[in-house]
Amino acid sequence: MQNQPALKIEFIAIMALLMSLVALSIDGILPALAVIGNDLSVTNTKDHQLLITMIFLGLGFGQLIFGPLSDSYGRKPIIYLGFLVFAIASIICVNTNNYDILIAGRILQGIGLASPRTLSIAMIRDSYEGDYMAKVMSFIVMIFILIPIVAPTLGQFLMNAYNWQAIFNVQLGLGILVIFWFWKRQPETLALSKRTPFKTAVLISGFKAFFKEKQAVAFTLISGFITGSFMVYLSTTQHIFEVQYGLGDDFPLIFASLAVGVGIATYLNGVYVVRVGMKRIALVSLAAFNLSSLIYVILFFNKSNPPLWILLIFFALQFFSIGFLFGNLRALAMQPIGHIAGVGAAINGFISTVMGVAIASVIGAYVDTTVWPLFLGFTGCGFVSMGIFLLNKPLERTI
């Protein structure tokens, strides 16, 4: 059995806020997608999805840069570097009238945000392992999920009171406050003795070490499919509720209510994961994710949208399941690669994020007049994930 390490509340809060900068940058602009498109003369409404998927693309590639650097120079300096890139990108987004440049700015934002997102996970792995890492991750995700609850409402308020550019300005301002707290209160977690010289050979050896670990690869792939499912929801949710259901004013409230379910699930996971084991919880949650999406496809395949309350029930079931999956899948992937936590977190994040972008781009293209293609995509991703999970001895405990 593992000796239970102390849970440091301030550490959990700082790590959660670092990760939350990503959610703030994504969810805050969801109510403004149509307005931004109109202001910048975007004729195809499906191109609005690019403002969401392209920041994820930047996140994927940025992790490959900052993860290895952090193994050589420490976590904190590289987080500062990434935030500087994000700040420059935010200024670009605020001051452009060209949609292509805005998309480029979103990619650059993603590259910069990859640093706090990835290295916060590496810092958690520096400090915890096994089911206790999953416990910490669950509490962090629980705080993290508060951002999707409030960000769309904040974004809509700023857009209505000022303009859509104000959303980017406020995101940058809040990010500066988080980085200041991080600088002032969070010690470095990677000791000098554990740092490795930044050499191509070291990077290559890190990649080899990662792909030798069956568990790391398997749960990274599963994370990619689940991330893709969630990403296609994020990129199409504005179109679904504002266009298909005509609920523009109510969109932030609906989005927030669904995010609450994810928060409840992550809290429950944090309470029970050490007692039950993260693999068992992840397996049951994945089965529930598959079952609910399959039932929706069977009931509404190639049909018009059901009443809103029915759709919300199915979405709530999906995201309650996802709340148990996110932290556990990442912890399961990171468990065997603590000796290369920076490179490992980078590879894990890169693969899962790029997979997610590809999945969201393909499925999102079909979410036009009805929602059922979204659930068909959920079903496909879920059953492939289950197959990979079962091939990786899912009931083996980590404590």
Long-range contacts (C-beta under 8 A, 24 or more apart in sequence): 1-399, 2-129, 2-130, 2-131, 2-132, 2-399, 4-132, 4-274, 5-127, 5-128, 5-132, 7-135, 7-136, 7-139, 10-185, 11-127, 11-186, 12-136, 12-139, 12-140, 12-143, 13-143, 14-178, 14-181, 14-182, 14-185, 14-186, 15-120, 15-123, 15-124, 15-140, 16-139, 16-140, 16-141, 16-142, 16-143, 16-144, 17-143, 17-178, 17-181, 17-182, 18-79, 18-116, 18-117, 18-119, 18-120, 18-178, 18-182, 19-116, 19-117, 19-120, 19-121, 19-140, 19-141, 19-144, 20-143, 20-144, 20-146, 20-147, 20-178, 21-86, 21-113, 21-116, 21-117, 21-171, 21-174, 21-175, 21-178, 22-55, 22-59, 22-113, 22-116, 22-117, 23-144, 23-145, 23-147, 23-148, 23-151, 24-147, 24-151, 24-171, 24-174, 24-175, 25-55, 25-86, 25-109, 25-113, 25-171, 26-52, 26-55, 26-151, 26-234, 27-147, 27-148, 27-151, 27-152, 27-155, 27-234, 27-255, 28-151, 28-152, 28-154, 28-155, 28-167, 28-170, 28-171, 29-155, 29-164, 29-167, 29-168, 30-151, 30-152, 30-155, 30-234, 30-237, 30-238, 30-251, 30-255, 31-152, 31-155, 31-156, 31-159, 31-238, 31-248, 31-251, 31-252, 32-155, 32-156, 32-159, 32-164, 32-167, 33-238, 34-238, 34-242, 35-159, 35-164, 36-102, 36-164, 37-99, 39-97, 39-164, 40-97, 40-98, 40-99, 40-102, 41-99, 42-99, 45-239, 45-243, 46-239, 46-364, 46-365, 46-368, 47-99, 48-238, 48-239, 49-235, 49-236, 49-239, 49-360, 49-361, 49-364, 50-103, 50-106, 51-102, 51-103, 51-106, 52-231, 52-234, 52-235, 52-360, 53-231, 53-235, 53-357, 53-360, 53-361, 53-364, 54-103, 54-106, 54-107, 54-110, 55-106, 55-107, 55-109, 55-110, 55-113, 56-110, 56-231, 56-353, 56-356, 56-357, 56-360, 57-107, 57-110, 57-353, 57-354, 57-357, 58-106, 58-107, 58-108, 58-109, 58-110, 58-111, 58-112, 58-113, 58-114, 59-110, 59-111, 59-113, 59-114, 59-117, 59-349, 59-353, 60-110, 60-114, 60-349, 60-350, 60-353, 60-354, 60-357, 61-110, 61-111, 61-114, 61-350, 61-354, 62-110, 62-111, 62-112, 62-113, 62-114, 62-115, 62-118, 63-114, 63-117, 63-118, 63-345, 63-346, 63-347, 63-349, 63-350, 63-353, 64-346, 64-347, 64-350, 65-111, 65-114, 65-346, 66-114, 66-115, 66-118, 66-119, 66-346, 67-118, 67-119, 67-122, 67-342, 67-343, 67-344, 67-345, 67-346, 67-347, 67-349, 68-198, 68-202, 68-203, 68-206, 68-342, 68-343, 68-346, 69-198, 69-342, 70-118, 70-119, 70-122, 70-190, 70-342, 71-190, 71-195, 71-196, 71-198, 71-202, 71-206, 71-340, 71-341, 71-342, 71-343, 72-195, 72-196, 72-197, 72-198, 72-202, 73-195, 73-198, 74-188, 74-190, 74-195, 75-119, 75-122, 75-123, 75-126, 75-188, 75-189, 75-190, 75-342, 76-182, 76-183, 76-186, 76-188, 78-115, 78-119, 79-115, 79-116, 79-119, 79-120, 79-179, 79-182, 80-179, 80-183, 81-115, 82-111, 82-112, 82-113, 82-114, 82-115, 82-116, 82-119, 83-112, 83-115, 83-116, 83-175, 83-179, 84-112, 85-111, 85-112, 85-115, 86-112, 86-113, 86-172, 86-175, 87-112, 87-172, 87-175, 87-176, 88-112, 90-168, 90-169, 90-171, 90-172, 91-172, 93-165, 93-168, 94-165, 94-168, 94-169, 114-349, 117-349, 118-345, 118-346, 118-349, 119-342, 119-345, 121-330, 121-334, 121-345, 121-349, 122-189, 122-190, 122-341, 122-342, 122-344, 122-345, 123-186, 123-189, 123-190, 125-334, 125-338, 125-341, 125-344, 125-345, 126-189, 126-190, 126-341, 127-189, 129-335, 129-338, 130-331, 130-335, 130-398, 130-399, 131-273, 131-274, 131-277, 131-278, 131-331, 131-398, 131-399, 132-274, 133-331, 133-334, 133-335, 134-269, 134-273, 134-274, 134-278, 134-327, 134-328, 134-331, 134-332, 135-270, 135-273, 135-274, 136-270, 137-326, 137-327, 137-328, 137-330, 137-331, 138-266, 138-267, 138-269, 138-270, 138-273, 138-327, 138-328, 139-266, 139-267, 139-270, 140-327, 141-266, 141-323, 141-326, 141-327, 142-263, 142-266, 142-267, 142-270, 145-259, 145-262, 145-263, 145-266, 145-323, 146-263, 148-255, 148-256, 148-259, 148-262, 149-256, 149-259, 149-260, 149-263, 150-256, 152-251, 152-252, 152-255, 152-256, 153-252, 153-253, 153-256, 155-252, 156-251, 156-252, 190-342, 203-343, 206-340, 206-343, 206-344, 206-347, 207-343, 207-347, 209-337, 209-339, 209-340, 209-343, 210-337, 210-340, 210-343, 210-344, 210-347, 210-348, 213-336, 213-337, 214-392, 215-332, 215-333, 215-335, 215-336, 215-392, 216-333, 216-334, 216-335, 216-336, 216-337, 216-344, 216-348, 218-388, 218-389, 218-391, 218-392, 219-329, 219-330, 219-332, 219-333, 219-392, 220-333, 220-347, 220-348, 220-351, 220-352, 221-351, 221-352, 221-355, 221-385, 221-388, 222-286, 222-329, 222-385, 222-388, 222-389, 223-329, 223-330, 223-333, 223-348, 223-351, 223-352, 224-351, 224-352, 224-353, 224-354, 224-355, 224-356, 224-359, 225-355, 225-359, 225-381, 225-382, 225-384, 225-385, 226-289, 226-322, 226-325, 226-326, 226-329, 226-381, 226-385, 227-352, 227-353, 227-355, 227-356, 227-359, 228-355, 228-356, 228-357, 228-358, 228-359, 228-360, 228-363, 228-377, 228-381, 229-318, 229-322, 229-359, 229-377, 229-378, 229-381, 229-382, 230-319, 230-322, 230-356, 231-356, 231-357, 231-359, 231-360, 232-359, 232-360, 232-363, 232-364, 232-367, 232-374, 232-377, 233-315, 233-374, 234-360, 235-360, 235-364, 236-364, 236-367, 236-374, 239-367, 240-367, 240-371, 240-374, 244-305, 244-369, 244-370, 244-371, 245-305, 245-308, 247-308, 254-312, 257-312, 258-312, 258-315, 258-316, 258-319, 259-319, 261-316, 261-319, 261-320, 261-323, 262-319, 262-320, 262-322, 262-323, 263-323, 264-320, 264-323, 265-319, 265-320, 265-321, 265-322, 265-323, 265-324, 266-323, 266-324, 266-326, 266-327, 268-324, 269-323, 269-324, 269-327, 269-328, 270-327, 273-328, 274-399, 277-397, 277-398, 277-399, 278-328, 278-331, 278-332, 278-398, 279-328, 279-332, 279-394, 279-395, 279-396, 279-397, 279-398, 280-394, 280-395, 281-324, 281-328, 282-324, 282-325, 282-328, 282-329, 282-332, 282-389, 282-394, 283-389, 283-394, 283-395, 284-324, 285-321, 285-322, 285-324, 285-325, 285-328, 286-321, 286-325, 286-382, 286-385, 286-386, 286-389, 287-386, 288-317, 288-320, 288-321, 289-318, 289-321, 289-322, 289-325, 289-378, 289-382, 290-379, 290-382, 290-383, 290-386, 292-317, 292-318, 292-321, 293-318, 293-375, 293-378, 293-379, 293-382, 294-379, 294-382, 296-372, 296-375, 297-372, 297-375, 297-376, 297-379, 300-370, 300-371, 300-372, 300-375, 301-372, 301-376, 302-372, 303-370, 303-372, 304-369, 304-370, 305-370, 305-371, 311-371, 314-375, 318-378, 332-398, 335-398
